[in-house]
């Protein structure tokens, strides 16, 4: 089993070698504002029609439809809280090879808000504001499946 926690640099190294898929579990709005290059967006929470953040009931089923249970997945969010929860949900659903990119996009902070680990862009890693075809939440939510 892989390490439970990886740094953004470790995540990028695995992605660049073709060994892992990065699943950004932030909302569509957060993802669209910037995300790790080549990431998939499957929000753990997302905005409803009224702008409230609500759980994405299709989170696990969407990933099950697109990835085999033994696929190497790295989940990341803004600072590590949502991704840690997402990793737990995926492991409970039978995904065997999941890690948390704990510093996520914005970096990890201590209990008083001090930065303790740099996030993806602060590490100088490749970013994008455009998802690869089929990797944005509206495309994935349409129910198509193509297991990796």
TAPE-V107990 format. One record per helix or strand of 3 or more residues. SS is the DSSP state (H for helix, E for strand). FROM is the first residue (numbers start at 1). LEN is the number of residues. If there is no record, write none. Layout:
# TAPE-V107990
ss:SS from:FROM len:LEN
ss:SS from:FROM len:LEN
This chain:
# TAPE-V107990
ss:H from:8 len:9
ss:E from:21 len:4
ss:H from:28 len:6
ss:E from:45 len:3
ss:E from:53 len:3
ss:H from:59 len:8
ss:E from:73 len:4
ss:H from:81 len:12
ss:E from:98 len:4
ss:E from:115 len:3
ss:H from:121 len:3
ss:H from:137 len:4
